[in-house]
């Protein structure tokens, strides 16, 4: 019984071993099968991006300001002599020429002064002739000792006094004639005249109302606007002196203006003056541009928007603003290397214009930047350039 029980246990252990070995073989075969049939793990595809080459352009830098139109000449027409205003010889609001008669002041008293001064001049002229004849008679008698030195001195004094009186009378006549001419109030310049500021019959002149009208010359107007001290410092950094022509530059600081209906005025003006000091109250300095106004579209006193050319950056490095990433640490952009990897490049930004921006430092012409798709990039990652779509040319509008 013991021998049979021993052999029974041994046979049971052998059977268990066979079962374990069979299970191990089955597991090994299953593992081999799974390994052979497991799908291969594909490598992640590189992100698709859009790229653009770094361009080099001549960039025009502008500034926008609020301007006010001013007449090139604004002259007051005033009465220079006193009298009653008798006549107005123009139509209000019309164009008048230089030296055109505008008003006539009562002339009677001034004509009387002219007649009186002319008569006095004739009287003094006659006295000069008489004293000259007396002197001519006394001088030879004195030389012959037939007349005394006192007689000669008296005749000479009388003649010189008469000559002086005649000079005074001539000056009085000139003054009287000048005052008479002032009764005709003439236009000092050519331009458009305002309405009359006094009525006919009013006493005008030194003791009355002297301002009669104003004349505005607006064939060329002046546009005044203010720039900040920062604008001045930036212009000095670029070695640009506002308000002064520079023949060494290929450009001049021109301005364009926008009218009240948002239309752009067709003519350009040139900045010809800049105030040499900054106002301590506003922190700005005045700048003036001269603008042609042949059709008199611009009216003195109106406000307008001024678009001023401040600088032209020649051969500037330019990138689109959509490619920029701005963070606290600064601005950077992704550059695609020759091996199609993305490099994060910090750059120094310059002025903006349109949808682009000038890069002062950090990029070189000819490099390729990533303009779209950079939000899914990390430095050093491989990228793939998106295929460009073929766009058919649009038909021209007739």
C-alpha positions in Angstrom: 0.0 0.0 0.0 2.8 2.3 0.8 4.6 1.6 -2.5 1.4 2.2 -4.4 0.7 5.5 -2.6 4.3 6.6 -3.3 4.1 5.9 -7.0 0.6 7.6 -7.2 2.1 10.8 -5.7 5.0 10.8 -8.1 2.7 10.4 -11.1 0.6 13.3 -9.8 3.6 15.6 -9.6 4.7 14.6 -13.1 1.2 15.4 -14.4 1.2 18.8 -12.8 4.6 19.6 -14.3 3.3 18.6 -17.8 0.3 20.9 -17.3 2.5 23.8 -16.2 4.9 23.3 -19.1 2.0 23.1 -21.5 0.6 26.4 -20.1 4.0 28.0 -20.4 4.3 26.9 -24.0 0.8 28.2 -24.8 1.7 31.6 -23.1 4.9 31.8 -25.0 3.2 31.0 -28.3 0.5 33.6 -27.5 3.2 36.2 -26.7 5.1 35.4 -29.9 1.8 35.7 -31.8 0.9 39.0 -30.2 4.4 40.4 -30.9 4.3 39.3 -34.5 0.8 40.6 -35.1 1.0 43.9 -33.0 0.7 47.0 -35.3 3.8 49.0 -35.7 3.8 52.4 -33.8 3.9 55.2 -36.3 6.2 58.2 -35.7 4.2 61.5 -35.1 3.9 63.6 -38.2 5.6 67.1 -38.0 3.2 70.0 -37.6 2.2 71.8 -40.7 3.1 75.5 -40.8 3.1 78.4 -43.3 6.3 80.2 -43.9 7.4 83.5 -45.5 10.9 84.9 -46.4 12.1 87.9 -44.4 11.6 90.8 -46.8 13.6 94.0 -47.2 11.7 97.2 -48.0 11.8 101.0 -47.9 9.4 101.7 -45.1 7.6 105.1 -44.8 6.9 106.1 -41.2 3.9 108.3 -40.6 2.4 110.1 -37.7 -1.3 111.2 -37.3 -2.2 114.6 -35.7 -5.0 117.0 -35.4 -4.4 120.2 -37.5 -6.0 123.6 -38.0 -6.1 125.4 -41.3 -4.8 129.0 -41.3 -4.7 131.6 -44.0 -1.3 132.4 -45.4 -2.2 136.1 -45.1 -4.9 137.6 -43.0 -4.9 141.4 -43.2 -7.1 144.0 -41.5 -8.4 146.9 -43.6 -8.3 150.0 -41.4 -9.1 153.7 -41.9 -6.0 155.8 -41.6 -7.7 159.2 -41.6 -10.8 160.4 -39.7 -14.0 161.0 -41.5 -17.5 159.8 -42.4 -17.7 156.7 -44.5 -19.4 157.6 -47.8 -19.2 154.7 -50.1 -18.4 151.0 -50.3 -16.9 149.8 -53.6 -16.9 146.0 -53.3 -19.2 143.1 -52.9 -18.8 141.3 -49.6 -17.2 137.8 -49.7 -15.8 138.3 -53.2 -12.2 138.3 -54.5 -10.5 141.7 -54.5 -7.2 142.7 -56.0 -4.3 144.4 -54.4 -4.7 148.3 -54.4 -8.4 148.0 -55.3 -10.5 150.8 -53.8 -12.8 149.3 -51.1 -14.1 152.3 -49.2 -14.3 156.1 -49.7 -14.2 158.5 -46.7 -15.5 162.1 -46.9 -12.8 164.0 -48.7 -13.8 167.7 -48.4 -11.7 168.6 -45.4 -8.6 166.9 -46.9 -9.1 168.5 -50.3 -9.2 171.9 -48.5 -6.0 171.0 -46.7 -4.4 170.2 -50.0 -5.5 173.5 -51.6 -4.3 175.4 -48.5 -0.9 173.7 -48.6 -0.6 174.2 -52.3 -1.4 177.9 -52.0 1.1 178.3 -49.2 3.7 176.6 -51.3 3.1 179.0 -54.2 3.4 182.0 -51.7 6.7 180.7 -50.3 7.9 180.0 -53.8 7.2 183.7 -54.8 9.0 184.8 -51.6 12.0 182.7 -52.5 12.2 184.4 -55.9 11.9 187.9 -54.4 14.6 187.2 -51.8 16.8 185.6 -54.4 16.6 188.8 -56.6 17.3 191.0 -53.5 20.3 188.9 -52.7 21.6 189.1 -56.3 21.3 192.9 -56.2 23.0 193.3 -52.8 26.0 191.0 -53.5 27.7 193.1 -56.3 27.0 196.3 -54.3 28.7 194.9 -51.3 31.7 193.9 -53.5 31.8 197.6 -54.7 31.5 198.8 -51.0 28.2 200.4 -51.9 26.4 198.2 -49.4 27.2 197.2 -45.9 27.9 193.7 -44.5 24.7 194.0 -42.5 22.6 194.5 -45.7 24.3 191.4 -47.3 23.7 189.3 -44.2 20.0 190.4 -44.0 19.4 189.6 -47.6 21.1 186.2 -47.3 19.1 185.3 -44.2 15.9 186.4 -45.9 16.6 184.2 -48.8 17.5 181.1 -46.7 14.4 181.6 -44.6 12.3 181.8 -47.6 13.9 178.6 -49.0 13.2 176.8 -45.7 9.6 178.0 -45.6 9.1 176.7 -49.1 10.5 173.3 -48.1 8.1 173.2 -45.1 5.2 174.1 -47.4 6.2 171.4 -49.9 6.3 168.9 -47.0 2.9 170.1 -45.8 1.5 169.7 -49.4 2.9 166.1 -49.6 1.3 165.3 -46.2 -2.0 166.8 -47.2 -2.0 164.9 -50.5 -1.2 161.7 -48.6 -4.0 162.2 -46.2 -6.3 162.9 -49.1 -5.2 159.6 -50.7 -6.0 157.8 -47.5 -9.7 158.7 -48.0 -9.6 156.0 -50.6 -9.2 152.8 -48.5 -7.5 150.2 -50.7 -7.0 146.5 -50.4 -3.5 145.8 -49.1 -3.3 142.3 -50.7 -5.2 140.2 -53.2 -7.7 137.8 -51.6 -11.3 137.3 -50.4 -12.8 140.1 -48.4 -15.1 139.7 -45.4 -18.3 141.5 -44.8 -18.1 145.2 -43.9 -17.7 145.8 -40.2 -19.1 149.4 -40.2 -22.1 151.0 -41.9 -22.1 153.8 -44.3 -22.2 157.2 -42.6 -20.2 156.0 -39.6 -17.4 158.1 -38.3 -14.3 156.1 -38.8 -10.6 156.8 -38.2 -8.5 157.4 -35.1 -11.3 158.6 -32.9 -13.9 156.3 -34.3 -14.0 152.7 -35.6 -10.9 152.1 -37.7 -11.4 148.4 -38.6 -13.5 148.3 -41.7 -13.0 144.7 -43.1 -10.5 141.9 -43.4 -8.9 140.3 -46.5 -7.8 136.7 -46.5 -5.3 135.3 -49.0 -6.0 131.5 -49.1 -4.5 130.4 -52.5 -2.0 128.8 -50.2 -2.9 127.9 -46.6 -0.9 126.9 -43.6 -1.8 123.8 -41.6 -0.7 124.0 -37.9 -0.4 120.9 -35.7 1.4 119.9 -32.6 4.0 117.1 -32.1 5.2 115.7 -28.8 8.6 116.0 -27.3 9.0 112.2 -27.9 8.5 112.8 -31.6 11.2 115.4 -31.5 13.6 113.1 -29.8 12.9 110.2 -32.3 13.5 112.6 -35.2 16.8 113.7 -33.7 17.8 110.1 -33.3 17.3 109.6 -37.0 19.2 112.9 -37.7 16.1 114.6 -39.1 15.4 118.2 -38.4 11.8 119.0 -38.8 10.9 122.2 -40.7 14.2 122.2 -42.6 14.8 121.0 -46.1 17.6 118.5 -46.5 19.0 118.0 -50.0 20.9 115.0 -48.9 17.7 113.0 -48.4 15.7 111.4 -51.1 12.5 112.4 -49.4 11.0 115.5 -47.7 8.6 115.6 -44.8 5.3 116.0 -46.7 1.8 115.9 -45.1 -1.6 114.9 -46.4 -4.8 115.9 -44.7 -8.3 114.4 -44.4 -11.4 116.6 -44.8 -14.5 116.5 -42.8 -16.2 114.0 -45.1 -13.2 111.6 -44.6 -12.0 112.2 -48.1 -8.2 112.8 -48.6 -7.2 116.2 -49.9 -5.6 115.7 -53.3 -2.6 118.0 -52.7 0.4 117.5 -50.4 2.0 120.1 -48.2 5.6 120.5 -47.1 6.6 121.0 -43.5 8.4 124.3 -43.5 8.6 125.3 -39.9 8.9 123.8 -36.4 8.8 125.7 -33.1 12.3 125.7 -31.6 10.9 125.1 -28.1 8.5 122.8 -26.3 5.5 124.3 -24.5 5.8 123.6 -20.8 2.0 123.5 -20.5 1.3 120.9 -23.1 4.6 119.2 -23.7 4.3 119.7 -27.4 5.8 122.0 -30.0 4.1 123.6 -33.0 4.8 122.4 -36.5 3.5 124.1 -39.7 3.0 122.8 -43.2 2.3 124.9 -46.3 -0.5 123.5 -48.4 -1.7 124.6 -51.9 -5.3 125.6 -52.1 -6.1 126.6 -55.7 -9.8 125.7 -55.6 -10.2 127.2 -52.1 -11.5 123.9 -50.7 -9.7 124.5 -47.4 -11.2 127.3 -45.3 -9.2 129.1 -42.6 -10.2 128.0 -39.2 -11.3 124.5 -40.0 -9.9 121.5 -38.2 -8.5 118.5 -40.1 -6.6 115.2 -39.7 -2.9 115.5 -40.6 -1.0 112.5 -41.9 2.7 113.4 -41.7 5.6 111.6 -43.3 8.2 111.5 -40.5 10.9 109.1 -41.8 11.8 106.7 -44.6 13.6 103.6 -43.4 15.6 102.4 -46.4 16.3 98.6 -46.7 14.5 97.8 -43.5 13.9 94.2 -42.4 10.1 93.6 -42.4 8.0 90.8 -41.0 4.1 90.5 -40.7 2.6 91.2 -37.3 0.7 87.9 -37.3 4.1 86.1 -37.0 5.0 87.8 -33.7 4.7 86.4 -30.3 4.9 89.0 -27.5 5.4 88.0 -23.9 6.7 89.6 -20.8 10.2 88.6 -21.7 10.0 90.3 -25.0 9.0 89.6 -28.6 10.1 86.5 -30.5 9.4 84.7 -33.7 9.9 81.2 -35.1 12.5 80.8 -37.8 12.7 77.7 -39.9 16.2 76.3 -40.3 17.5 74.5 -43.3 16.9 71.1 -41.7 13.2 72.1 -41.3 13.4 72.6 -37.5 11.8 75.5 -35.7 14.1 78.0 -33.9 12.7 80.5 -31.4 14.4 83.8 -32.1 14.0 86.9 -29.9 14.0 90.1 -31.9 14.0 93.9 -31.3 10.9 95.6 -32.8 10.8 98.9 -34.7 7.9 101.0 -35.9 4.7 99.4 -37.2 3.1 100.1 -40.5 0.0 98.5 -41.9 0.0 94.8 -41.0 3.8 94.7 -40.8 6.5 95.7 -38.4 10.2 96.7 -38.8 12.7 94.4 -37.1 15.7 96.3 -35.7 17.8 93.3 -34.6 17.5 89.5 -34.6 16.7 88.7 -38.2 18.7 88.7 -41.4 17.4 89.1 -44.9 16.9 85.8 -46.7 15.8 83.8 -43.5 12.5 82.0 -43.5 10.0 82.7 -40.7 6.9 80.8 -39.7 3.9 83.0 -40.1 1.1 80.6 -39.3 0.9 77.5 -37.1 3.5 78.5 -34.6 1.1 78.0 -31.6 1.8 74.2 -31.7 5.6 74.5 -32.0 8.4 74.0 -29.5 12.0 75.0 -30.1 13.8 72.3 -32.1 10.7 70.5 -33.5 10.6 69.4 -37.1 8.0 71.2 -39.2 6.4 70.7 -42.6 5.5 73.5 -44.9 1.9 73.6 -46.1 1.4 73.3 -49.8 0.4 76.6 -51.4 -3.0 76.7 -53.0 -3.2 77.5 -56.7 -5.4 80.5 -57.1 -6.9 81.3 -60.4 -6.4 84.9 -61.5 -9.5 87.0 -61.1 -11.2 88.5 -64.1 -10.7 92.2 -64.4 -13.7 94.4 -63.6 -15.1 96.3 -66.5 
